[in-house]
Amino acid sequence: ELAEEAALTPAQVRAAARKWLSRPVYAFTLAPGKRDPYEESKLSGDTAGAGGGGAKVTAAPASPAATTTAGVDRSQLPPVGQIADLQFPKIEHATLSNGIPVLFARRADVPIVRVAIDFDAGNASDPKTALGTQAFMLGMLDEGTDRYNSVQIAEAKENLGADISASPSMDRSNVYLSALAPNLPQSLDLMADVVRHPAFAASEVNRVRAQQLASIASETKQPVGLALRTLPPILYGKAHPYGVPFSGRGDPAAVASLTPADLAAFHDAWLRPDNATIFVVGDTTLAQVMPLLEKSFGDWRAAGPKPVKNFTAPIAPQQSRILLLDRPNTPQSLIFAGEVMPVVGTQDLVALNEANEVLGGAFLSRLNMDLRETKHWSYGVSGFVNRVQHQVPYLIYAPVQTDQTGPSIAAMRGDLAAFLGGQGVTPAELTRTIAGSIRELPGSFETAASLMGAMESNVLYHRPDNYYETLASRYRSLTAAELDAAAKAAIDPSKLTWVVIGDAAKVKPQLDALGIPVEVLGAK
């Protein structure tokens, strides 16, 4: 089928369009006639409609046909059946001649191959004097190389049916390829050219610069974006690699001043073979793909010493405080709280993550049920362990109605104190949380992209290849006491910094009543 599509000529496509798109239209109109009343109207209780007189009706006896069909009882929900065990694909390992590690998993459901090159860089590698360099550089990769301009790269991707993209996380700079299996050799050559030989042409640099500056401006106008720019430097300190805006887009003044030479220097320093790991998932074999990778990347050599990120930078002592970013006439307040926990991402965080599911990670969590379902002050509250490779933060997200901003913080502090005090995980919460985590595992890696993400996470957090296969038994072994202990060891409410974005004239009196130091950062 792919070969047939590739062989099509413009004349054949035009002929097919004339044949099928010029045919007369057949229009079918259905006008429903009188319908029987809904079955619900036969049930006992108040009549439907708020304007009625409250008359009662008696339910008609349900006929056997209404509850059973072919022996199936429709009056009750079916029980949850046996959940299949997770079957994680075999991970194969190899190394290119220049030392780049390669991890491979076969997924032959469709004729597509996905390739990722992960560089140990990410937002944490941004120069402190030029925040946003890494994101700017990644955005330039497919905007022209030494051989092709941006239009030619776009045409090549379209002709090959390939997609090449770049994106950062806090710890990694990632370049991705999605290619049709028959076109993998040419697609890998194009990916290698994009990764290894970006041109950083001045005209393209100025265009991408304008896009990044527009994105930063948009962030500063959105409460969530503003909070995620404000909180990290406060939690970690500006000297720490993680003390940068979570989006990675950086500082507008720095982005405005970056030159093509700056971007090229950053690229050469961080996107290098001795800083890379290659992942491949799809319809091929390791034996088939290794010669292709060797041809595209095997002769790549690093120049100069490899840079390092300084995770020994001290984190300032944390204490509870409120930072109020004034946005006059804002219809609601956004609360973002965070602290740096005494854990790192390479540790076993299973018990902590499960404890957080009870506290703030799920719809039925303590925080969400209190503020959304009980008090009706928020559409949704979340607490999450924001896993990174090194020092991990705990974050709370809570958009709330303006007149309940202070009471919402008080309520969340109370929920945290209760959960970490004498009201830890209950047997019912443990059963529900563990069952949910186990049952979602088999469906978590249905796509090649999700499988690749799992492989990347295992490398990032120093986990074995069979990590996900062992998770179900790990979940089953957890006790409520273990979840409570993990949460108490990691989360300290007295160290939470609360960032509130809202109308200071209406919100500050509520915050002052909490007895926590409040600092107003001015209109935003």
C-alpha positions as CSV (number, residue, x, y, z in Angstrom):
1,E,0.0,0.0,0.0
2,L,2.8,2.4,0.8
3,A,4.5,1.6,-2.5
4,E,1.2,2.2,-4.4
5,E,0.8,5.6,-2.7
6,A,4.5,6.5,-3.4
7,A,4.0,5.7,-7.1
8,L,0.9,7.9,-7.6
9,T,1.3,10.8,-10.1
10,P,-0.4,14.2,-9.9
11,A,-2.4,13.3,-13.0
12,Q,-3.8,10.2,-11.2
13,V,-4.7,12.2,-8.1
14,R,-6.5,14.8,-10.2
15,A,-8.4,12.1,-12.1
16,A,-9.6,10.5,-8.9
17,A,-10.7,13.9,-7.5
18,R,-12.7,14.6,-10.7
19,K,-14.3,11.2,-10.5
20,W,-15.4,11.2,-6.9
21,L,-15.7,14.9,-5.9
22,S,-17.7,16.0,-8.9
23,R,-20.5,13.4,-8.5
24,P,-24.0,14.6,-7.6
25,V,-24.7,15.0,-3.9
26,Y,-27.1,12.5,-2.3
27,A,-28.9,14.2,0.6
28,F,-30.9,12.1,3.1
29,T,-33.1,13.9,5.6
30,L,-34.7,12.1,8.6
31,A,-37.7,13.7,10.3
32,P,-38.5,11.8,13.5
33,G,-42.1,11.3,14.2
34,K,-43.9,11.1,17.5
35,R,-41.8,9.2,20.1
36,D,-42.7,7.2,23.2
37,P,-41.8,8.9,26.5
38,Y,-38.4,8.1,27.9
39,E,-38.3,5.1,30.2
40,E,-37.2,7.4,33.1
41,S,-40.6,9.1,33.1
42,K,-42.2,5.8,34.3
43,L,-40.1,5.7,37.5
44,S,-41.6,6.7,40.8
45,G,-40.6,10.1,42.1
46,D,-41.1,13.7,41.1
47,T,-42.3,14.3,37.6
48,A,-39.8,15.6,35.2
49,G,-39.6,19.3,34.8
50,A,-39.1,21.9,37.5
51,G,-42.4,23.8,36.6
52,G,-44.8,20.9,37.4
53,G,-46.9,20.5,40.5
54,G,-44.7,17.9,42.1
55,A,-47.2,15.1,41.2
56,K,-46.0,11.5,41.9
57,V,-46.1,8.6,39.4
58,T,-45.8,4.9,40.2
59,A,-43.2,2.9,38.4
60,A,-44.3,0.3,36.0
61,P,-43.0,-3.2,36.8
62,A,-39.9,-3.8,34.8
63,S,-40.3,-6.5,32.2
64,P,-37.7,-9.3,32.0
65,A,-36.7,-7.9,28.6
66,A,-35.8,-4.6,30.2
67,T,-33.2,-6.2,32.5
68,T,-31.9,-9.1,30.6
69,T,-31.0,-9.7,27.0
70,A,-29.8,-13.1,25.9
71,G,-29.1,-14.0,29.5
72,V,-27.3,-10.8,30.4
73,D,-28.6,-9.0,33.5
74,R,-28.8,-5.3,32.6
75,S,-29.9,-4.2,36.1
76,Q,-26.4,-4.5,37.6
77,L,-23.0,-3.3,36.5
78,P,-20.8,-6.2,35.4
79,P,-17.9,-7.0,37.8
80,V,-14.4,-6.1,36.9
81,G,-12.7,-9.1,35.4
82,Q,-9.2,-10.4,35.7
83,I,-6.6,-7.8,34.7
84,A,-3.9,-9.1,32.4
85,D,-0.4,-8.9,33.5
86,L,1.8,-6.3,31.9
87,Q,3.9,-7.7,29.1
88,F,6.7,-5.2,28.6
89,P,8.7,-5.8,25.4
90,K,12.3,-7.1,25.5
91,I,14.8,-4.2,25.5
92,E,18.0,-4.8,23.5
93,H,21.2,-2.9,24.0
94,A,24.0,-2.0,21.6
95,T,26.6,0.7,21.2
96,L,27.8,2.7,18.2
97,S,31.5,2.8,17.3
98,N,31.8,6.3,18.9
99,G,30.3,5.1,22.2
100,I,26.6,6.3,21.8
101,P,24.4,3.8,23.7
102,V,21.4,2.4,21.7
103,L,18.3,0.9,23.3
104,F,15.8,-1.0,21.0
105,A,12.3,-2.4,21.4
106,R,10.4,-4.1,18.6
107,R,6.9,-2.9,18.0
108,A,5.7,-4.2,14.6
109,D,2.0,-3.4,14.7
110,V,2.3,-0.7,12.1
111,P,5.2,0.0,9.6
112,I,6.5,2.9,11.6
113,V,9.8,3.4,13.5
114,R,10.3,6.0,16.2
115,V,13.8,7.2,17.1
116,A,14.8,9.5,20.0
117,I,18.1,11.0,20.8
118,D,18.3,12.2,24.4
119,F,21.0,14.6,25.4
120,D,21.9,15.2,29.0
121,A,21.1,18.9,28.9
122,G,17.5,20.2,29.2
123,N,16.3,23.3,30.9
124,A,18.8,22.7,33.7
125,S,21.7,23.3,31.2
126,D,20.6,26.9,30.4
127,P,23.4,29.5,31.1
128,K,22.4,31.6,34.1
129,T,23.2,34.7,32.2
130,A,21.2,33.7,29.1
131,L,18.1,31.8,30.2
132,G,16.2,30.5,27.2
133,T,19.2,29.5,25.1
134,Q,18.5,25.8,25.2
135,A,14.9,26.2,24.0
136,F,15.9,28.7,21.3
137,M,18.6,26.3,20.1
138,L,16.2,23.4,19.9
139,G,13.7,25.5,18.0
140,M,16.4,26.2,15.4
141,L,17.4,22.6,14.6
142,D,15.0,22.1,11.7
143,E,15.1,25.7,10.5
144,G,18.1,25.0,8.2
145,T,21.3,23.0,8.0
146,D,24.5,23.3,6.1
147,R,22.8,21.4,3.2
148,Y,19.2,22.4,3.4
149,N,17.1,25.5,4.2
150,S,14.0,25.3,6.3
151,V,11.7,24.9,3.3
152,Q,13.8,22.1,1.9
153,I,13.7,20.3,5.2
154,A,9.9,20.6,5.4
155,E,9.6,19.3,1.9
156,A,11.9,16.4,2.6
157,K,9.9,15.4,5.7
158,E,6.7,15.5,3.7
159,N,8.1,13.5,0.9
160,L,9.4,10.8,3.3
161,G,6.3,10.8,5.5
162,A,8.6,11.6,8.4
163,D,8.3,14.0,11.4
164,I,11.3,15.5,13.2
165,S,10.8,17.5,16.4
166,A,12.7,18.7,19.3
167,S,11.6,19.3,22.9
168,P,13.2,19.8,26.3
169,S,12.4,18.5,29.8
170,M,14.1,19.7,32.9
171,D,16.9,17.2,32.5
172,R,17.1,16.3,28.9
173,S,17.1,17.9,25.4
174,N,15.3,15.5,23.1
175,V,15.1,15.1,19.3
176,Y,12.5,12.8,17.9
177,L,11.9,11.1,14.6
178,S,8.8,9.3,13.4
179,A,9.4,7.5,10.1
180,L,7.8,5.0,7.8
181,A,9.8,1.8,8.0
182,P,10.6,1.6,4.3
183,N,11.9,5.2,4.4
184,L,13.9,4.8,7.6
185,P,17.4,5.1,6.0
186,Q,16.7,8.5,4.3
187,S,14.7,9.7,7.4
188,L,17.7,9.0,9.7
189,D,20.0,10.8,7.3
190,L,17.8,13.8,7.5
191,M,17.5,13.6,11.3
192,A,21.3,13.4,11.6
193,D,21.8,16.5,9.4
194,V,19.3,18.4,11.6
195,V,21.0,17.3,14.8
196,R,24.6,17.6,13.8
197,H,24.7,20.5,11.3
198,P,22.2,23.2,12.1
199,A,23.0,26.4,10.2
200,F,21.6,29.0,12.6
201,A,21.0,31.4,9.7
202,A,20.4,34.9,10.9
203,S,17.1,35.4,9.1
204,E,15.7,32.2,10.7
205,V,17.2,33.1,14.1
206,N,15.3,36.4,14.0
207,R,12.0,34.6,13.1
208,V,12.3,32.0,15.8
209,R,13.4,34.6,18.3
210,A,10.1,36.5,17.7
211,Q,8.2,33.3,18.2
212,Q,9.9,32.6,21.5
213,L,9.5,36.1,22.8
214,A,5.8,35.9,21.9
215,S,5.5,32.7,23.9
216,I,7.2,34.3,26.9
217,A,4.8,37.2,26.7
218,S,1.9,34.8,26.5
219,E,3.2,33.0,29.6
220,T,3.3,36.2,31.6
221,K,-0.3,36.9,30.8
222,Q,-1.6,33.5,31.8
223,P,-1.8,32.7,35.6
224,V,-0.5,29.2,35.2
225,G,2.4,30.3,33.0
226,L,3.2,33.1,35.4
227,A,3.2,30.8,38.4
228,L,5.5,28.3,36.7
229,R,7.9,31.1,35.9
230,T,7.8,32.5,39.4
231,L,8.0,29.4,41.6
232,P,11.2,27.5,40.5
233,P,13.7,30.3,41.2
234,I,12.1,30.9,44.6
235,L,12.2,27.2,45.6
236,Y,15.7,26.3,44.3
237,G,17.5,29.6,44.1
238,K,18.7,31.2,40.9
239,A,22.1,29.5,41.1
240,H,20.6,26.0,41.0
241,P,20.1,24.3,37.7
242,Y,16.4,23.8,38.4
243,G,16.0,27.5,39.5
244,V,14.6,28.4,36.0
245,P,11.1,28.8,34.6
246,F,9.6,25.3,34.2
247,S,8.7,26.0,30.5
248,G,12.4,26.6,29.6
249,R,11.6,29.6,27.4
250,G,13.8,31.8,29.6
251,D,14.3,35.5,30.1
252,P,13.0,37.9,27.3
253,A,16.0,40.2,27.6
254,A,18.4,37.3,27.2
255,V,16.5,35.8,24.3
256,A,16.4,39.2,22.6
257,S,20.2,39.4,22.7
258,L,21.2,35.9,21.7
259,T,23.2,35.7,18.4
260,P,23.6,32.8,15.9
261,A,27.1,32.3,17.3
262,D,25.7,32.0,20.9
263,L,23.3,29.3,19.7
264,A,26.0,27.4,17.7
265,A,28.3,27.5,20.8
266,F,25.6,26.1,23.0
267,H,24.7,23.4,20.5
268,D,28.3,22.3,20.1
269,A,28.8,22.2,23.9
270,W,25.7,20.1,24.8
271,L,24.4,18.3,21.7
272,R,27.4,15.9,21.3
273,P,27.9,12.2,21.0
274,D,29.4,11.6,24.4
275,N,26.3,13.3,25.9
276,A,23.7,11.3,23.9
277,T,21.6,8.1,24.2
278,I,19.6,6.8,21.2
279,F,16.2,4.9,21.6
280,V,14.5,3.1,18.8
281,V,11.0,1.5,18.9
282,G,9.1,0.2,15.9
283,D,8.8,-2.1,12.9
284,T,12.5,-3.1,12.4
285,T,15.1,-5.2,14.2
286,L,18.3,-4.2,16.1
287,A,20.3,-5.9,13.4
288,Q,18.7,-3.9,10.7
289,V,18.8,-0.5,12.4
290,M,22.3,-0.5,13.8
291,P,24.1,-0.1,10.4
292,L,21.7,2.8,9.6
293,L,22.5,4.5,12.9
294,E,26.2,3.8,12.5
295,K,26.1,5.4,9.0
296,S,24.2,8.5,10.3
297,F,25.9,9.0,13.7
298,G,28.9,6.6,14.1
299,D,31.5,9.1,12.7
300,W,30.3,11.9,15.0
301,R,33.1,13.1,17.4
302,A,32.9,15.4,20.4
303,A,35.1,18.5,20.5
304,G,36.3,19.8,23.8
305,P,35.4,18.8,27.4
306,K,31.9,17.8,28.2
307,P,30.0,20.4,30.3
308,V,28.4,19.5,33.6
309,K,25.4,20.9,35.5
310,N,26.1,22.0,39.1
311,F,23.6,20.2,41.3
312,T,25.7,20.9,44.3
313,A,24.5,24.5,44.3
314,P,22.9,25.0,47.8
315,I,19.1,25.4,48.2
316,A,18.1,28.2,50.6
317,P,16.3,27.1,53.8
318,Q,12.6,26.8,53.1
319,Q,9.9,28.4,55.2
320,S,6.2,28.9,54.7
321,R,5.3,32.2,53.1
322,I,2.9,33.7,50.6
323,L,3.9,35.6,47.4
324,L,0.9,37.5,46.0
325,L,1.1,38.5,42.4
326,D,-1.5,41.2,41.9
327,R,-3.8,40.9,38.9
328,P,-6.6,43.4,39.4
329,N,-10.1,42.3,38.4
330,T,-9.1,38.7,38.0
331,P,-12.3,36.6,38.3
332,Q,-10.6,33.9,40.3
333,S,-7.4,33.2,42.2
334,L,-4.8,30.7,41.2
335,I,-2.8,29.1,44.1
336,F,0.4,27.3,43.3
337,A,2.4,25.9,46.2
338,G,5.7,24.1,46.3
339,E,8.6,22.8,48.3
340,V,11.8,20.9,47.5
341,M,11.6,17.5,49.1
342,P,14.6,15.6,50.6
343,V,14.4,13.0,47.8
344,V,15.9,12.7,44.3
345,G,14.4,11.2,41.2
346,T,16.7,8.2,41.1
347,Q,15.3,6.9,44.4
348,D,12.4,4.5,44.7
349,L,9.4,6.8,44.9
350,V,6.7,4.3,44.4
351,A,5.3,4.6,48.0
352,L,5.5,8.4,47.9
353,N,3.6,8.5,44.5
354,E,0.9,6.2,45.8
355,A,0.6,8.2,49.0
356,N,0.2,11.3,46.9
357,E,-2.6,9.6,44.9
358,V,-4.5,9.6,48.1
359,L,-3.5,13.1,49.1
360,G,-3.7,15.1,45.9
361,G,-3.0,13.0,42.8
362,A,-6.5,11.7,41.9
363,F,-10.0,13.0,41.6
364,L,-11.0,11.2,44.9
365,S,-7.9,12.6,46.7
366,R,-8.3,14.4,50.0
367,L,-7.4,17.9,48.6
368,N,-9.7,17.7,45.6
369,M,-12.7,16.2,47.4
370,D,-12.5,18.9,50.1
371,L,-12.2,22.0,48.0
372,R,-14.2,20.8,45.0
373,E,-16.9,18.4,46.3
374,T,-17.4,19.5,49.9
375,K,-16.7,23.2,49.8
376,H,-17.4,23.9,46.1
377,W,-14.6,26.5,46.0
378,S,-12.6,25.0,43.1
379,Y,-13.1,23.1,39.9
380,G,-10.2,20.9,40.8
381,V,-7.2,20.7,43.0
382,S,-4.1,18.6,42.4
383,G,-0.9,17.7,44.3
384,F,1.9,16.1,42.4
385,V,5.4,14.8,42.9
386,N,7.1,16.6,40.0
387,R,9.7,14.0,39.3
388,V,13.1,15.2,38.0
389,Q,16.4,13.4,38.1
390,H,17.8,15.3,41.1
391,Q,16.1,17.2,43.9
392,V,12.3,16.6,43.5
393,P,9.7,19.3,44.3
394,Y,6.2,18.7,45.6
395,L,3.6,21.0,44.0
396,I,0.0,21.9,44.6
397,Y,-2.3,23.5,42.0
398,A,-5.6,25.0,43.0
399,P,-7.7,27.6,41.1
400,V,-10.3,28.9,43.5
401,Q,-13.0,31.5,43.7
402,T,-11.7,34.9,44.7
403,D,-13.6,35.3,47.9
404,Q,-12.4,31.9,49.3
405,T,-8.7,32.3,48.5
406,G,-7.5,32.6,52.1
407,P,-9.9,30.0,53.4
408,S,-8.8,27.6,50.6
409,I,-5.1,27.8,51.7
410,A,-6.3,27.3,55.3
411,A,-8.3,24.2,54.2
412,M,-5.4,22.7,52.3
413,R,-3.0,23.3,55.2
414,G,-5.5,21.5,57.4
415,D,-5.9,18.6,54.9
416,L,-2.1,18.3,54.8
417,A,-1.7,18.4,58.6
418,A,-4.5,15.8,59.0
419,F,-3.0,13.4,56.3
420,L,0.5,13.7,57.7
421,G,-0.7,13.5,61.3
422,G,-3.2,11.0,62.7
423,Q,-5.4,10.6,59.6
424,G,-3.3,8.8,57.1
425,V,-4.2,6.4,54.4
426,T,-7.3,4.4,55.2
427,P,-7.8,0.7,54.2
428,A,-10.4,1.8,51.6
429,E,-8.1,4.4,50.1
430,L,-5.2,1.9,50.0
431,T,-7.3,-0.7,48.2
432,R,-8.7,1.8,45.7
433,T,-5.4,3.4,44.9
434,I,-3.4,0.2,44.5
435,A,-6.1,-1.4,42.4
436,G,-6.2,1.6,40.1
437,S,-2.4,1.7,39.7
438,I,-2.3,-2.0,38.9
439,R,-5.2,-2.0,36.5
440,E,-3.9,0.9,34.5
441,L,-0.5,-0.7,33.9
442,P,-1.4,-3.0,30.9
443,G,-2.8,-0.1,28.9
444,S,-0.1,2.3,29.7
445,F,2.2,1.3,26.8
446,E,-0.1,0.6,23.9
447,T,1.7,3.1,21.6
448,A,5.3,3.2,20.4
449,A,5.5,6.7,21.9
450,S,4.4,5.6,25.3
451,L,6.8,2.6,25.2
452,M,9.7,4.9,24.2
453,G,8.8,7.3,27.0
454,A,9.0,4.4,29.5
455,M,12.4,3.4,28.2
456,E,13.7,7.0,28.4
457,S,12.4,7.3,32.0
458,N,14.2,4.1,33.0
459,V,17.5,5.4,31.8
460,L,16.9,8.9,33.3
461,Y,16.1,7.5,36.7
462,H,18.6,4.6,36.6
463,R,16.0,1.9,36.6
464,P,16.3,-1.7,35.2
465,D,14.7,-2.6,31.9
466,N,12.1,-4.7,33.6
467,Y,11.1,-2.0,36.0
468,Y,7.5,-1.7,34.8
469,E,7.0,-5.5,34.9
470,T,7.9,-5.5,38.6
471,L,5.6,-2.6,39.5
472,A,2.4,-4.7,40.0
473,S,4.0,-6.9,42.6
474,R,5.6,-3.8,44.2
475,Y,2.1,-2.1,44.4
476,R,0.6,-5.3,46.0
477,S,3.2,-5.3,48.7
478,L,2.6,-1.8,49.9
479,T,0.9,-1.1,53.2
480,A,-0.9,2.0,54.4
481,A,1.9,2.4,57.0
482,E,4.5,2.5,54.2
483,L,2.5,5.1,52.3
484,D,2.1,7.2,55.4
485,A,5.8,7.0,56.3
486,A,6.9,7.9,52.7
487,A,4.6,11.0,52.8
488,K,5.8,12.1,56.2
489,A,9.4,11.8,55.3
490,A,9.1,13.9,52.1
491,I,6.4,16.5,52.5
492,D,6.6,19.2,55.2
493,P,3.7,21.8,55.1
494,S,5.8,24.2,57.1
495,K,8.2,24.6,54.2
496,L,5.6,25.3,51.4
497,T,5.9,28.5,49.5
498,W,2.4,29.6,48.3
499,V,2.2,31.7,45.1
500,V,-1.2,33.4,44.7
501,I,-2.2,35.1,41.5
502,G,-5.3,37.2,42.0
503,D,-6.8,40.6,42.8
504,A,-4.7,41.9,45.7
505,A,-7.4,44.3,46.9
506,K,-9.8,41.4,47.5
507,V,-7.3,38.7,48.4
508,K,-4.7,40.2,50.6
509,P,-7.0,40.7,53.7
510,Q,-7.8,37.0,53.5
511,L,-4.2,36.1,53.3
512,D,-3.2,38.4,56.2
513,A,-5.6,36.5,58.4
514,L,-3.7,33.2,57.9
515,G,-0.7,34.2,60.0
516,I,1.8,33.5,57.2
517,P,4.2,36.2,55.9
518,V,2.7,37.8,52.8
519,E,4.7,39.6,50.1
520,V,3.0,41.5,47.3
521,L,5.0,41.3,44.1
522,G,3.1,44.0,42.2
523,A,0.7,44.1,39.3
524,K,1.2,41.4,36.7
